């Protein structure tokens, strides 16, 4: 696969990606109008004849995610059984939200509700019914379905990467269907596809972000809206992107995402309390109720009887294909930051929190904009229709301190641009490095620069439309792939649940050569590091060696691993094509309880872990016979699990 032990770079993925990217980019820059018209024709053909497929697929994905959160699979962790989340809830929400929709909410928060109000699909324009329908449709496009699409890709990737130890790349999603063949050329092409989808989707979105920053600076300082200014802005912003990308996930993206959320909440609260506060609270409650009560109807609504195929293709299908084409990027990033969370916790967090925030945001900005137009601010409607990138800043003219609010909005777009580009570079680098995130800084810098150059080139040549259409076309095969991966996920979840059910273990009180007094003394005294290491060497390893002799007598291969640095001992029975049996003991340092009789700074536990992770029980002080009985008991449970899944 072209790996080098030094940087893990997959040269096959990198080379193919770069070649295709240069060909597409060259055509988009040199022949933007021709390429755009051809790709638009293909996009229109797909949406015309397969619109039902996108609607049905998005519905299946959403209800699958809900089922995963409510079913018995919800208790399974996206990681080993003993793993804990890498990030706090606040940091997690901030990062997944910034990567998923940040720029989009600023760009369309005012414009989309207004456009639906001015031209609704099934109501008279600029009426009370049109206003209700405008927010109803906006909620639907930016709510549960979008985050459900992101969530299914993230769950698939996180499950196989963190529980099956597979690379955190899109190829791993096909493991249940193809097995080890994902490590060949097929897997390389899958990752190439994911890289291109990420690059095309992100650069198109960032192009619109730059247009909005330029519009904001034009409004604040009179800076002209030109290609030169936009290129200069990209150059300046990419410096910050490089600094963020090279500072690591725990610093750059995490801190900037947190700042994004704080600024977003601040701006939203200012609009809420400087505007029609009482009205906004009332319409928020009604908007949410309307969205929830008609969600199923809207999910399957193809406007087949109203002959609104053109509206459907220009709005709902456009959004569904957009979220699908972004799913490799956002899904992989969400997977990376979600290790250690249960599927139920993941589903609840990814579906509900961003959707609720989005509903509040769209109500505050969308309903405020519609109210302003209804009361005579018609210029806002004209600007939203002519150039949606300027709509937010014209909207802010209707509030006190409009210049300050506009400056905050420009800063938010800037920061969302940085986090989106940083996240994209991080994900692309992982896809080109076999899922490794600890890569040389020069690789991340390369992709940061590439994203900036592509965005600038497309803005200068007018090729954003072509790339947007190409991104939409990519969504079709990607949707088929996601549905296949969902089948593989359920197959693996069933196996995992069978294994989990077989491990409902209560520590045995087996016969022991030691008396109960000795074991009680060991527990009360809180073993220190010397006691724990002695137990590992003189009891655990000896037990493993004894058991290995018996397994070998039956023709089974075994392996014993002892790592004093990691304070770990592991016993493995190799079962050929079946799932190997693993029984390990790992020393863990804990705090000394107040009641302990031993005066020591720390105490140690000898915890058992299996293939699925830690089992949360301590065997320190057990006799050899008791430990042998435990290993045999766990092996018997493993055999029962293998019997159940055959």
N, C-alpha and C positions, 0 to 999 in steps of 0.2 A: 504493500500500500504506500510505498514511498516515504516511510517514516524515517526520521533521523532521531537518534536518542537524545540529541542536544535540544531540539526545539519542537519535536513532535509534528512538524509540518507535513501535511499530506500533500505531496507535490503533484499527485494526479488531480486532486480536487482543485488545487490552486491554479495549475496550468490550464485546465479545461475552462475553469471559471473566467480567468483573465482573457482567454482567447475569445470566448463567446461574448463577454462584456465589451471588448474592444470592437468586435464586429457590429454588435447592436448599437453601441454608442456612436460609432463612426457613421452608421446609416442615419441615426436620429439627428446627428449634428449636420451632416451634409445634405440629407434629403428629408427634412422633418415633415413637410407637407405630404409628400408621397407616402412615407411610412405611416403617418398618422391616419391618412384616408384608408389605406389597406388594412391596418389593424382595427380601425373603427368598424370596417365592414365585417371583419371576422368576429369582433366583439358583439356586434348587433345580431349576427347570425346565431351565435351561441345563446345569447339572452332570449332571442325570439323563439328558438326551438327547444331550448333546455331551461327556460326560466322556471318551469315546474320542478325541474331537478334540483336547482339551487334552493328553492323554497322548501321542498321536501327534505333535502339534506340538512339545511339549517335547523329545521324542526326536529329531525331525528337526533341531531347533535345536542340540542338544548335539553330535550326530555331525557336523553341518555345521561347527561350530566346531573340532572335532578335525581334520577334513579340512583346513580352512584352515591350521591350524598345521603340519600335516605335509606339505602339498602344495607345489608350486613357488610358489604365491602367498604363502607364508610369508615370502619375502625382500622383499616389497613393503613400503615404509614408509608409516606413517600420517602422511604429510607429504611435503614435497619430498625428493628423493633425498639431498640434503646435510644434511637437518635432524638435529638431536640432541635427545634427550629434554629436556623442560623441567624435570623433577624427578629427583632421585636415586631409586634403587630403593626405599630405605627410606621416603622421603616419599611416593612413589607408592603403595606397598602400604598405608601408613597411611591415606591419604586415600580410596582406593577401598574399603577395608574399613570405615572409619567411616561413609561414606555408605551402604554397601550393607547392612550387617547389625548394626551395633554394638548398638543398643538391643535388637534381637530376641534376641541371644545371652544378654544379661543377663536378659531377661524370661522366656525359655523354656529356658535352659540347665539349670535344675533341674527345672522343671515338666513339660516335654514327655517326657523319658525316664521320669519317674515315672508319668505318665498312661498311657504305652504299657505300662509294667510292670504297672500295676493293671488295665488293660483292653486287652490285645493283640488284634490282628485274627485270629490263627490259632494261639494257644497258650493253655494254661491260665494264668489270672491268678496273679501273685505266685509264679512258678516260675523255675527257672534258665533254662529255655527262654524264658520271657517277658522275663527280664532281657537275654538276648542279642538277642532280637528288638527290644526297646525301643531299644537303641543303634543297631542295624542300620537301623531305620526313621528314627530321628532323623538319622543320617548322610545317608541318602538324601534327606530333605526339605531339608537345609541344605547339601548338597554340590555336586557337579559340575553338576547340572542347573540349579540356581538361578543359579550364576555363568555358565553357558553362555548363559542367557537374557539376563543383563545384557551379556555380552560381544558377542553378535551385534548388538544395538542399538548398542553403543558402536563396534564396527568399522564398521558402515554409516555412522554419523554422522561419525566421524573420517576415514574414507576420502574421502567427498565434500566435507567441509569443508576438509581440509588438503591434498588433492591436486587437487581440482577448484575450490577457492576459492569454494565455496558457503557460505551461512550455516550456522552451527552450530545448526540447529534441526531438528525432526523432519521438516519438509517436504522437506528436502534428500535424505532417504532415498528419496523417490519420483522423483528426477531421472531415473534411467535409464528409468523407465516413462512419465513425463509430460513430460520436457524442461522448457522454459521455462514451462510452464503451472503449475509449482509456485509461481511468483511472483504468481499471481492469488488469487482467492477460495478456491479449493480449498486452497492452501497455508496461507491464514489459518485455515481451519477445522481443518486438521491440527494447527497449532500451538495452537489453542484447546483441542482435544482433549487434547493433551499437557500443557498447563497445568492443566486440570481434573483429569486423572489424577494429576498430581504433587501438587496441593493436597489432593485427597481421600485419597490414599494416605499422604502425609506427616502430615497432621493426625490421621488415625486412629492411626497408629503413635505419634506424639508424645503423643496422649491416653493411650495405655497406658503410655508412659514417665513421664508425670506421675503416674499412679496408683501406679507403682512407687516414685517418689521420695517421694510422700506416705506410702506404706507403710513405707519405710525410715526416714523421719523420725519416724513414729509409733513404730516399734520402738526407735529410739535415744533420742528425747526425749519421747515421749508426745504428739507433736503430733497433734491429731485429724484423722481422715480425713473432710474435708468439702469441699463445692464452693468455699466461701470460701477455704480454705487452698490448694486446687489453683489457683484463680484468682490468688491472691497469688504462688504459686510460678511460674506462667507469666509474670506481670508481671516478676518479678525476673530470671528466666532470659532473657526476651526482650531485656532491657537488654544482657546479655552477647552475645546473638545479633546485635544491631545493631552493637555495637562490633566484633565479629568480621567481620561482613559488610562494614562500611565500611573495614576495614583491608586488604582485598584478599586474593586467593587465595594469594599468596606468603607472607602473614603469618598472618592469622586461621585459616583452615581448615587450613593446612599445620601450624602449630605445635600447635594444639589436637588435631589428628588424631594427631600424634606423641606427645603426652602421653597420649591415649587408649590407644594401643598399649602404651606403657610401663606404665601402670596395669593394663591387662588382663593383660599377661604377669606382672606382679608378683602380682596377685591369684591367677592360675592357679597360679603356682609355690608360693605360700603354701598353697593348698589341696592341692596335690600332695604337698608335703613335710611338712605338718602332719597329713595324713591317711594313708590306706593306700597308701603310695608304691609298694611292690613290686607289689601287686595292680593298681594303676592302670596301671603300665607293661605288665604282662602283658595286661590286657584291651584296652589301646590297640592293641597289635600284632594281637590277634585281631579286634578291631572293624574295623580298617582292612582286614585280609585278607578278612573276611566281606563287607564293603562292596564291595570291588573284585571279588571272585570272583562275586558275584551281581548285579552292577550291571545287566547287560543284561536279566536276568530281571525285576528290580524295575522297570526302566524301562518295560517293556511290560505289567506286571502290572495288570490291571483287576479282579482278584478276581471274574471273571465266573462261575467254577465254584463259588466259596464263597458266593455271594450276599451279598457284603459291600459293596454299593454305598453304603450309608449311611456306613460307615466311610471308604470311599475319598473320598466327597464331603466329609466332615467333616475330613479330614486331607490326603491327597496332592493332590486337586484344589484344595482350598482354598489350599495352598501354591503350586501351579503358577499359579493365577490371581493370587495375591498377587505372586509374582515378576514375572509378565507385566505386571501393572498398574503395578508400580514401575519397569519397564524404561525408559520414556522419561526419567524423572528420573535414575535411577542410570546408565543408559547414556549420557546426554548429559554427565553430570558426569565419568564415566570417560573419555569421548572427549576432553573438554577437557584433562584432565591427562595424556593419553597421546600427545600429538603428538611425533613423532620416533622412535617405537618401531616396529620391524618387526612385521608381523602375527604371526609365529612367537613373537617375544619377548612380545608382548601376550597371546597365547593362553596361553602357558606361565605368565605371571605372574598373569593374572586367574583362570585355572582352578585352578592347583595351589596357589599360596601361601595364598589365603584358605580353600580347602577343607581343606588340611592343618591350618591353625590352628583351623578350626571343629571338625574331628574331635578334635583334642587337647582343646579346650575342653569339648566335649560329653562326652568320656570322663571328664575330671577331675571335672566337676560332676555329670553324669548318673549315672555309675557310683558315685560317692561317695554320692549321695543314695539310690540303690537299696540300697547296702550298709548305710546307716544304717537304712533301713526294715526290711531283713531282720534287723537286730540289735535290733529293738524300738522304734525311734523312729517310732511310728505317727502321731504328731501331724503330722509332715512330710507324710505321705501325705494326711492329711485336709485340711491347708491347701492343698496343691498342687491338690487336686480342687475345693475351695471357692473359693479366690482365688489364682490363680497369681502375682499381683503380690507376694504376701507370701512365696512359697515360698523365694526366695533368702535372705531374712533369717532365716527359721526354720531353714533349712539351715545357715547360718553359726553358729547357736547350738551346734552340735556340735563346734566347733573352739576352740582357745585364742585369746584376743584377739578374741573374736567381735564386740565393739563396734568395734574398730579395723577389722576386715574389713568390717563393715557400713558404716562411714563411707566406706571406700574404694569400696565398691560404689555407694553413693549419689552420690559424686563422679563415678564413671564414668558413671552414668546421666545425670547433669547435663551432663557434657562431651559425651556422645554426643547428647544432646538438642540442645545448641548446634551441633554440627557438622552434624547432620541438618537442622535448621531453616535454618542458614546456607547449606548446600549447596542446599537446596530453593529458598530465596530467590534465590540466585545463578542457578540454572537457570531459574526462572520469569522472572526479569528478562531473561535472554538470549532466551527464547522470545518475550517481548513486545517485544523490541528488535531483531528481525531477526538474531539470533545475535551481536550485539555484546556484549562483556563490559566494555567501558570506558564505562559509563553514569553519569549523575549519582547521587550517593549517595542522594538522596531516593527514587529508584526502588527501590533495594534496601531502604531503610528501610520503604517502604510495604509491600512484600511480607513483610518480617519481622513487622511489626505485624499484617498480615492473617492470617498463619499463627498467631500467638499468639491473636488474637481468635477465629478459627474454632475452634481447639482448646478455648479456654475456654468458648465458647458451647455446643459439642457436649457437653462434660463436664457442664455445668450442666443441660442439657436432657435428657440421656440419648440423644442422637442419634448416638453413635459407631457403634452397630450398623447404623443406616441407611446411614451413609457407608461403612462397611466393605462392606456388600452392594453398594452402588453401584460401589465400586472393583472388586469381583469381576466385576460385569456388564460394566464397561468393558473387561475383559480379553478378552472374546470378539472384538469387532471389531478390537481391537489385535493379537490373535494373527494374524488374517487379514492385516492390514496388514504385520506383520513377515515373514510367509512371502512376500508379494509383494516386499517390499524385498530379501529374500535373493536372489530371482531377478534383480533389477536389479543387486545387488552382484556376482554371478558374471559377469553380462554385462560390467560395467565392469572387473572384475579381469582378464577374458580380454583385453580391449583393452589394458589397462595392461601385462600380461605380454608381449603381442605387441610393444608399443613397447619394453619393456625388452630383449627378445631382439634387437631390431634395433639396439640401442645397444652391443653388445659391441665396443667401439671401442678400438683401439690407436692412439695418436697417430701421425699420418703423418709421414714424413720427406720432405716434398715438396720440389720444386725451390725454391731460395731465391736471391734476389738478393744476400743477405748470405752471406759465407763462414762455414764452420763455426767458424772462430776467433772471429768476432764474437759468435756465439750463445753459445759456451762462455764467453767473457768476461762476457757479460750474466748468465749463470747463476752463475758463481763470485763475481761482484761483489755479488750480492744487491741487485737494484734497490730504490732508496728510493722515497718517495712521489712525488718529482718525476719520476723515470724512469717510474714506473708511469702517472702521469697523462699524461705525454707520449706514452707508447705507446697509451693509450686514445684520445687526441685525434688523434694524427698517423698512427696505423696502423689501429686498429680502426674508427674512424668513417670513415676514407677507404675502407677495404675495403668497409664496408657501403654506402657511397654508390656505389661502382663496381658492386657486385652488384645494387643496386636498379635501376640503369639497364638491366641485362640482363633482369631480371624484368619491368620495365615494358614493355620492347620486346615481350614475349610477352603483354601484356595483364593481368598480375597486379599487384594492389595491394600495396604494401609500406609499412612504417612504421619509421622509425629514431628511437630514443629515447636521449638522452644526459643523464644526471643526474649532474653533477659532485659533488653533495653525497653521494649514495649510491655514488659512484664506479662507475657502471654504464653500460654501453652495450648496447642491445638492438636486434636486427633481426627484424622480423616480416613474414611473407608471409601475407596474408589469402587463405584458400582457400574462401571462401563457406560452404557447409554442411559442408564437410570440416573436420577439426581443423587449425587454423592452425599454421604452422611458426614456431618461436621459437628464435633463436640469440642468446645474450647473453654478454658478458664482464664479470665483476665483479672489482674489485680487492679483495684480502684481505690484511690485515696479518698477518705471521708473525714469529716470533722469528728473530733472526740466528744461524745456526749458528756454532760455535766456529771452524770452518775457513775462514770467509768472510774474504776479503782486505779488504773495505771496513769502515771503522770507522763504524758507524751503529747507532742504537738499534733500528731495525726494518727489516724487508725486506717486499717486496710480491710477490704472485703475481697473475696475470691469469687467473682460472679461468673456464672455459666452463660455461655452464649452458643447459639446454634447458627445454622446457615442464615436464618432470618434475622438474627441480631440477638441482643442481650435478653435474658429471661428473668432478670431482676430477683434472683435468689442467690444466697451466699453459701458456699460449701466449705469455707475455711474452718478447720478444726474437725472435719469429717475424717473418719477412718478410711483406710484403703478399701475395706469391704463395702462401706456405705457409698463411697464414690463409684466403685465398680458397679454396684446395683443401679446407681443413677444413670451411668452411661448405657448400661444394658436396657434400662427402661426407656430411655430416649431413643435408642436404636430400634426398639420394638415399635414405638410410636411412628418412627420414620418408615418402617416397613409397612405399617398399617396405612400410612399416607400414600405410599407408592401403590399399594393394592387398590386404594380408592380411585386413583386417577388413571389406572390402566384401562 
